[in-house]
Amino acid sequence: MNPANAIAQSAPWWRFPFVWMVIAGPAAVVLAGVATAFIAVRTPDPVVADDYYRRGIQINQTLAEQRKALLPAVQGRNHAATPAPAVPGR
């Protein structure tokens, strides 16, 4: 038996670097979980407004009114971009 192997085999487990590499992965996950739990408990979620449905309807009505205001301009642009169909007999 080689004396170097005898010394390596008789060393305590914490002297081997590969053991710490194996322990480092789960330890990092546990620390990340604790940090996430701390952030989740410390900062509460924002409350949804009680009248969210009414506000959504008002926003949709405002957007519809804005689209109607632009309708003549959109139609004019579309007619200018497409030529009139050829009329037979002229």
C-alpha positions in Angstrom: 0.0 0.0 0.0 1.2 3.5 -0.9 1.8 5.8 2.1 0.1 8.7 0.2 -3.1 6.7 -0.2 -3.1 5.7 3.5 -2.9 9.3 4.5 -5.6 10.4 2.1 -8.0 7.6 3.2 -7.5 8.3 6.9 -8.2 12.1 6.6 -11.6 13.3 8.0 -14.4 13.9 5.5 -14.3 17.7 5.7 -10.7 17.7 4.3 -11.9 16.5 0.9 -12.8 19.4 -1.5 -15.4 17.3 -3.5 -17.5 16.9 -0.4 -17.8 20.7 -0.1 -18.7 20.9 -3.8 -21.6 18.4 -3.2 -22.8 20.3 -0.2 -22.6 23.7 -1.9 -25.4 23.0 -4.4 -28.2 22.2 -1.9 -26.9 24.9 0.5 -27.2 27.5 -2.2 -30.8 26.4 -2.9 -31.7 26.6 0.7 -30.3 30.1 1.0 -32.2 31.2 -2.1 -35.4 29.7 -0.7 -35.0 31.6 2.6 -34.2 34.8 0.7 -37.3 34.4 -1.5 -39.5 33.7 1.6 -38.1 36.7 3.3 -38.9 39.0 0.3 -42.4 37.4 0.0 -43.3 38.0 3.6 -41.8 41.5 3.7 -43.5 43.0 0.6 -47.2 42.3 0.4 -48.9 41.9 -3.0 -50.9 45.0 -4.2 -54.6 44.8 -3.8 -56.8 44.7 -6.9 -59.3 47.6 -7.0 -62.8 46.7 -6.0 -64.3 48.3 -9.1 -61.8 46.8 -11.6 -64.6 45.7 -14.0 -66.1 49.1 -14.2 -62.7 50.7 -14.8 -62.1 48.2 -17.6 -65.4 49.0 -19.3 -64.5 52.7 -19.1 -61.1 52.1 -20.7 -62.7 50.1 -23.5 -65.2 52.8 -24.2 -62.5 55.5 -24.3 -60.5 53.4 -26.8 -63.5 52.8 -28.9 -64.2 56.5 -29.1 -60.6 57.2 -30.1 -60.9 54.6 -32.9 -64.1 56.2 -34.1 -62.5 59.6 -34.2 -59.7 58.3 -36.5 -62.1 56.3 -38.8 -62.4 58.9 -41.6 -58.6 59.3 -41.8 -58.1 55.5 -41.9 -60.7 55.2 -44.7 -59.1 58.0 -46.7 -55.7 56.4 -46.3 -57.0 53.0 -47.4 -58.7 54.5 -50.5 -55.7 56.4 -51.5 -53.5 53.3 -51.2 -55.7 51.1 -53.4 -56.7 52.3 -56.9 -60.3 52.4 -57.9 -61.5 49.3 -59.9 -61.6 49.7 -63.6 -65.1 50.4 -64.9 -65.8 48.6 -68.1 -67.1 50.7 -71.0 -65.4 53.9 -70.1 
